[in-house]
Amino acid sequence: PVIDLHGRTFEGAWIRLIPEHVRPRTVEDRTTKALVEALAEGCPEADLRTPARLPQPWLPPPRLPPPPGAAPFRRARQMDDSMLQPVLERLSSDTRAGILRALTDNCISFAVMRKPMTSLASGHTFDGEGILEWLARDPRDPLSKAPLTPKELVGNLALRGVLGALEEALPPDEAVAQALAALKGGTAAQA
């Protein structure tokens, strides 16, 4: 998979069919690739390595105004291994470990990402807060050491979707539930 400047993930072979003069700039999406590989190993019946269909010949887009920008990131609640394990329990331990590795910022925060952002310098994905703090101290990609600015980070929409789906499968967060109940009741939540 490759990711474009808008955070959209595509099959790289399909993007390469677009004439070079109009092809969007993309980089390899290493984190989504790791996630797909882990899922393919654990769920061979899903046949994730086979394209759904052959790519269609590229046609220039109609002359329409560009679509509105992607929805802003909805901050995921903090997830950890113990919260994700029940959701993934039917998979082998190796598959679960691969999925957790793909969804974890393995360089800066060492936690499951809340706002995945991909470096256009390396194709690696980091948690948004962590990479912005890193860049304030060191303006280089933490893994490739290539120069990197916040403008060269894109929100990874594919991983954001996976994290959102996993969040919905998790049991409700007690602290959030209590705060919402207190707000609905008109009283402030007790700390």
N, C-alpha and C positions, 0 to 999 in steps of 0.2 A: 504493500500500500504506500501511497504518497499523500502528502498533505499540502494544500495550497495556502496562499496568503490569507485566506478567510477562515482557515481552520477546518476546511472540508477534506475528508479523506476519500481517495479514489483508488481504484486498481491501477497500478502504474502502467501496465501494458495498454490499457485503454487510453490513458492520457497521451502516451507516445504516438497514438494514431492521429492526434490533432496536429495539423500543420504547425511547424515550429514557430512561424511568425505570429500566430495567434494563441499558441499553447500557453496556459497559465504557468507561472513559476511554481514549481513544487520541489519538495525534498522528500527523501524516504522517511516514512513514519515508522521509526524503529519500535516504538512502544506498542502501537496498534498491531504491528507485525508479530511481536512477541505474544500478545494476547491471542491473536488468531491462531498462532502455532500451538499455544497451550490448549486452547479449546479444541483444535483439530486432533491433537493427540488424545485428549480425554473423551471426545465425542466423535469417533470416526463415522458414526451413522449420519452426522450432519454434513459430511462431505465438503468441508470448508475450503479445501484446496482446489476444488473444481469450480471454474467460473460458472455462474448461473446460466449464462448464454454467451454466445460470441458477441464481441463488441460490434455495434452497428457502425457503418461508415460515418465519419464525422461530417456534420452539416453545420454551416455557420449559423449562429443564433439569429433569431428574428430581430428586427430593429425595435426592441421594446425598451422602456426604461429599466435600469437594473432593479432587481428585487430588493426590498428593504433589507437592511443589515440583519445579521443573526441576532436572536434574542440574547439579552445580556445573561451572563452566567448567573445561575441560581446557586448560591453557595451550598454545597452538600454538607451535611453534618459530619462531624469527625467520625470516620469508621476505622476499625482496626481489625486485625486478623480474627479475633474472637467473634466479632459481629458478622464477618463475611463467611466464616466457616459453615454455619448452619445453612446458609443459602446454597452453598456449593457442596453440601455433604454427600450427594450421590456420586460425585466424581472421585477418582482415585486421589490419593494424597499427593502424588507427583503432579497431577493436573491442577489441583488446588494451589499447590506451591507455585506453579508457573503462572497461574492467573494472578495470584497475590503479588508476585514479583512484577508483573506487567502493570499492575494498578498502583504500585508503590513508587514513590520518588526515592530511588536507590542511591541518590548522590547527596542530597541536601537535607531533607527532613526525615528520611527513612520511615515515612508514614504513608498510608493510603492517600492518594492525591485528592484534594477537594476541588481545585480549580486547575485542571491539567493544561499546561501551556507548553507548546513545542518550539524548540529552538530551530530557526531556519539555518543556523550554522552547522548543526549536527544531526538534526532529525530526532534527537532525544527529547523526551517529555519530562517536565518537572512540575512540582506543585507551584502554582502561580505566586503565592506569597513568598515562598522560599527562594525562587529564582530571582524575584525582584530585589529581595534583600541581598542576595549574593552579588547581583550586578551593581548594587550601590557600593559594595566593597571592592569588587574585582570585575571589570568590564569584559570578561572572557567567558566563553561557554565552559562550564565546570568539567565537562568530559573531553571535548575536542581541543580546548584551550584556544579556539579561534575567537577573534574579536566578536562581541555580541552586545547589542543594545536592546532595551525594552521594546523598541519598534520592530525588532527581528524575532519577537515571540508571537505566536498565534495560539489562540485558544483551541484546544483539540476537541472538536465537536463530537467525534466518534467516541472518544473516551468519556467525555462528559455524559453522553447518552448511556453508556454502559454503567457508569457510576450512579446515574439517576435511576436506572432500572434496578440495580442492586439495592439502592437506598429504599425503593418502594417495597422490595421483598423483605427488608429487615423489620424486626419488631419496632414499634414506636419508641422513640427516645423519651425516656421518662421525664427528663428535665424540660424538654420542649412541650410535652403533653401537659405537665403541671403549669407551666407558664401560660399556655393557651387556655387552660381551664380557669386559671386565675383571671385572665383578661376577660373571658366570657362572663365570669361571675362579677366583674367590676372591681375586683380587689387586686392588689399588687402581689406578685409571687414572693414568698418568703425566701430569703437567701439561705 
